């Protein structure tokens, strides 16, 4: 099994890339979707979230209002750290459970872990290859505005609160730049998948070639 990390900044095009990789045959573990599942109303993580940030982060049906929560955590490094402390151990546990299940059912699988904070949490050290999706800051801001009607100042604050993409590039094994058209991004993602298939076959034949052996 080849384990691939996929990361990038907000609105960098990561979702487009992950969709293509899944279409090409990779298994996808989406950390953001796991986080959504974890904070369903009255789940343990939901209770801790409400205790930490208050009931004003909830919608009428009890679900978490993600925009309100994002506004809080992106305005304060301490609150962002608190959110990560609440969720990331649980996300890691569920990710590892899914990896074990996939490995048992398909030992030759290519598994992509799509997570915004792979590098910040140090989890990137546990994957065979790391893909970083890159867009310019101006593009990230414009895409955020188009995606959710975010004001320019708020979009800049969200982008600035994250690790600079240039820092992420320093530890990347593969880079997919999304400055061009959507079709160009999809083409680059398909090229990367072909390389991943080659690496997966190589690892299956000799597990020690693509990474350290325990």
C-alpha positions as CSV (number, residue, x, y, z in Angstrom):
1,X,0.0,0.0,0.0
2,X,1.3,3.4,-0.9
3,X,0.2,6.2,1.5
4,X,0.2,9.7,0.0
5,X,-0.4,12.9,1.8
6,X,-2.2,15.7,0.0
7,X,-2.1,19.2,1.4
8,X,-2.1,22.9,0.5
9,X,-3.5,26.2,1.6
10,X,-7.2,27.2,1.7
11,X,-8.7,27.6,-1.8
12,X,-5.5,26.3,-3.4
13,X,-7.3,23.7,-5.5
14,X,-6.7,20.7,-3.3
15,X,-10.3,19.5,-3.6
16,X,-10.0,19.4,-7.4
17,X,-6.8,17.4,-7.2
18,X,-8.2,14.9,-4.7
19,X,-11.3,14.4,-6.9
20,X,-9.1,13.6,-9.9
21,X,-7.0,11.2,-7.8
22,X,-10.1,9.4,-6.6
23,X,-11.5,9.2,-10.1
24,X,-8.2,7.7,-11.3
25,X,-8.4,4.9,-8.7
26,X,-7.0,6.1,-5.4
27,X,-8.7,5.6,-2.1
28,X,-9.4,9.0,-0.5
29,X,-9.4,9.7,3.2
30,X,-10.7,13.3,3.7
31,X,-9.7,14.7,7.0
32,X,-12.2,17.6,6.7
33,X,-15.0,15.2,6.2
34,X,-13.9,13.1,9.2
35,X,-14.0,16.4,11.2
36,X,-17.5,17.1,10.0
37,X,-18.6,13.6,11.0
38,X,-17.0,14.0,14.4
39,X,-18.9,17.1,15.3
40,X,-22.4,15.8,14.5
41,X,-24.8,17.1,17.2
42,X,-24.4,15.5,20.6
43,X,-21.3,13.4,19.6
44,X,-18.5,13.6,22.2
45,X,-16.4,16.0,20.1
46,X,-19.5,18.2,19.5
47,X,-20.0,18.5,23.3
48,X,-16.4,19.5,23.8
49,X,-16.6,22.0,21.0
50,X,-19.7,23.7,22.4
51,X,-18.1,23.7,25.9
52,X,-15.0,25.4,24.5
53,X,-16.5,27.9,22.1
54,X,-20.1,28.4,23.3
55,X,-23.5,27.7,21.9
56,X,-23.3,30.7,19.5
57,X,-21.3,28.5,17.1
58,X,-24.5,26.3,16.6
59,X,-27.2,26.6,14.0
60,X,-30.9,26.1,14.9
61,X,-30.7,22.4,14.3
62,X,-27.8,22.0,16.6
63,X,-25.2,21.5,13.9
64,X,-22.0,23.5,14.0
65,X,-22.1,26.7,12.0
66,X,-18.7,26.3,10.2
67,X,-18.4,29.9,9.2
68,X,-19.0,31.2,12.7
69,X,-16.5,28.8,14.1
70,X,-14.0,29.6,11.4
71,X,-14.3,33.4,12.1
72,X,-13.5,32.6,15.8
73,X,-10.5,30.3,15.2
74,X,-8.9,32.4,12.4
75,X,-9.0,35.5,14.6
76,X,-6.9,33.9,17.4
77,X,-3.9,31.5,17.3
78,X,-4.9,30.3,20.8
79,X,-8.4,29.4,19.7
80,X,-7.1,27.7,16.6
81,X,-4.8,25.6,18.7
82,X,-7.6,24.7,21.0
83,X,-9.7,23.5,18.1
84,X,-6.8,21.4,16.8
85,X,-6.3,19.9,20.2
86,X,-10.0,18.8,20.3
87,X,-10.2,17.4,16.8
88,X,-6.8,16.2,15.6
89,X,-6.3,13.2,17.9
90,X,-9.7,11.9,16.9
91,X,-9.0,12.6,13.2
92,X,-5.7,10.7,13.4
93,X,-7.4,7.8,15.1
94,X,-10.1,7.5,12.5
95,X,-7.5,7.9,9.7
96,X,-5.4,5.1,11.0
97,X,-8.5,2.9,11.4
98,X,-9.4,3.5,7.7
99,X,-5.8,2.8,6.6
100,X,-5.8,-0.5,8.3
101,X,-9.1,-1.5,6.7
102,X,-7.9,-0.5,3.2
103,X,-4.6,-2.3,3.7
104,X,-6.3,-5.5,4.7
105,X,-8.7,-5.4,1.7
106,X,-6.3,-4.1,-0.9
107,X,-2.6,-4.4,-0.2
108,X,-1.7,-2.7,-3.5
109,X,-3.9,0.3,-2.9
110,X,-2.9,3.9,-3.4
111,X,-4.4,5.8,-0.4
112,X,-4.5,9.6,-0.5
113,X,-4.9,11.4,2.9
114,X,-6.3,14.8,2.1
115,X,-5.6,17.1,5.1
116,X,-4.9,20.8,5.3
117,X,-2.6,20.5,8.4
118,X,-0.5,17.5,7.4
119,X,2.7,19.5,7.7
120,X,1.7,21.6,10.7
121,X,0.9,18.5,12.7
122,X,4.0,16.6,11.6
123,X,1.8,13.8,10.1
124,X,3.5,14.3,6.7
125,X,6.5,12.3,8.1
126,X,4.3,9.2,8.2
127,X,3.4,9.1,4.5
128,X,5.3,7.7,1.6
129,X,4.9,10.7,-0.6
130,X,3.7,14.3,0.0
131,X,1.8,16.3,-2.6
132,X,1.5,20.0,-2.1
133,X,-1.1,21.9,-4.1
134,X,0.0,25.5,-4.8
135,X,-1.8,28.6,-5.9
136,X,-0.8,32.3,-5.6
137,X,-2.1,34.2,-2.6
138,X,-4.1,36.5,-4.9
139,X,-5.8,33.4,-6.4
140,X,-6.6,32.0,-2.9
141,X,-8.2,35.2,-1.9
142,X,-10.2,35.5,-5.1
143,X,-11.4,31.9,-4.8
144,X,-12.4,32.4,-1.2
145,X,-14.5,35.4,-2.2
146,X,-16.1,33.5,-5.1
147,X,-16.8,30.4,-3.0
148,X,-18.5,32.0,0.0
149,X,-19.0,35.7,-0.5
150,X,-16.1,36.4,1.9
151,X,-15.0,40.0,2.1
152,X,-11.4,40.8,0.9
153,X,-10.1,41.6,4.4
154,X,-11.5,38.4,5.9
155,X,-10.1,36.3,3.0
156,X,-6.7,37.8,3.5
157,X,-6.9,37.1,7.3
158,X,-7.8,33.5,6.6
159,X,-5.0,33.0,4.1
160,X,-2.4,34.8,6.3
161,X,-3.3,32.7,9.4
162,X,-2.1,29.5,7.6
163,X,1.4,28.3,7.1
164,X,2.8,30.0,3.9
165,X,2.6,27.7,0.9
166,X,6.3,28.4,0.2
167,X,7.1,26.7,3.5
168,X,5.0,23.7,2.6
169,X,6.8,23.4,-0.7
170,X,10.1,22.8,1.1
171,X,9.0,19.4,2.3
172,X,6.9,18.4,-0.8
173,X,7.8,15.4,-2.9
174,X,5.4,16.5,-5.6
175,X,3.9,19.9,-6.4
176,X,0.8,20.6,-8.4
177,X,0.4,24.2,-9.3
178,X,-3.1,25.4,-10.0
179,X,-2.5,28.9,-11.4
180,X,-3.8,27.8,-14.8
181,X,-7.2,26.5,-16.0
182,X,-9.2,23.8,-14.3
183,X,-8.5,21.4,-17.1
184,X,-4.8,22.0,-16.8
185,X,-4.9,21.3,-13.0
186,X,-6.8,18.1,-13.8
187,X,-4.2,17.1,-16.3
188,X,-1.4,17.6,-13.9
189,X,-3.2,15.6,-11.2
190,X,-3.6,12.7,-13.7
191,X,0.2,12.9,-14.4
192,X,0.9,12.7,-10.7
193,X,-1.4,9.7,-10.3
194,X,0.5,7.8,-13.1
195,X,3.7,8.4,-11.1
196,X,2.0,7.2,-7.9
197,X,1.0,4.0,-9.7
198,X,4.6,3.4,-10.6
199,X,5.7,4.0,-7.0
200,X,2.9,1.8,-5.6
201,X,4.0,-1.1,-7.9
202,X,7.7,-0.5,-6.9
203,X,6.8,-0.5,-3.2
204,X,4.7,-3.7,-3.5
205,X,7.7,-5.5,-5.1
206,X,10.2,-4.1,-2.6
207,X,8.6,-2.4,0.4
208,X,11.9,-0.8,1.5
209,X,12.5,1.2,-1.7
210,X,9.9,4.0,-1.3
211,X,10.5,4.6,2.4
212,X,12.3,3.5,5.5
213,X,11.7,-0.1,6.7
214,X,10.8,-0.6,10.3
